[in-house]
Amino acid sequence: MLRIHPKVQRVLRYLRDELGVAEDFSLDRLASVSGLSRSRLMHLFTKSVGVPIRPYVLWLRLQRAACDIMNGASVTDAAQNAGFSDAAHLTRTFRRMLGTT
């Protein structure tokens, strides 16, 4: 069972609350949110969550877009709301990660 470090929990909460609102999910910003150095955050995040930060953020964005589409949003609107550059980027990412469009 994975134990999530409290400072990583701060980052997870920030990501969940700010996805679709904020645009800065840089390592510098997330390190600032956590109160850790960049390298320590990367290590603790991967140890606590089981995946590195970037793939995790991409997965959150993909989930957000999929939920928006399921709730009737267009692919273009869902892509924009989730932080993808455009609908094509969302579609490519979806296909690469899930094997389907």
C-alpha positions, -999 to +999 in steps of 0.1 A: +000+000+000+013+034-010+016+061+017+012+096+003+036+121+018+017+151+032+036+176+010+027+155-020-009+156-009-007+194-011+004+191-047-024+166-055-050+189-040-035+218-059-036+199-092-072+187-086-084+222-076-066+242-102-068+220-133-088+239-159-083+271-139-045+277-135-021+271-164+011+268-144+018+232-135+056+236-139+079+217-116+089+251-101+053+260-093+045+225-079+077+226-058+066+259-044+032+246-036+048+216-018+075+235+000+101+210-013+129+213-038+122+202-073+143+170-071+129+161-037+093+166-050+099+145-080+113+117-059+085+118-032+058+122-058+069+092-077+074+072-045+040+083-031+018+081-062+036+055-082+040+076-114+061+107-122+045+141-121+042+148-158+023+116-167+001+121-137-009+157-148-015+144-183-037+116-170-057+142-149-062+164-180-073+134-200-098+124-173-111+160-172-116+161-209-133+126-210-157+137-183-166+169-201-172+150-233-194+125-215-214+154-201-220+168-236-191+191-243-176+192-277-141+177-281-128+212-288-143+227-256-132+196-236-097+200-249-095+236-240-110+231-205-085+204-197-055+224-209-047+207-242-035+229-270-064+218-293-088+190-300-062+171-322-037+171-292-064+157-270-073+130-296-037+120-301-031+118-264-063+098-258-054+073-285-018+070-273-027+064-236-059+044-240-056+029-275-089+043-288-104+076-298 
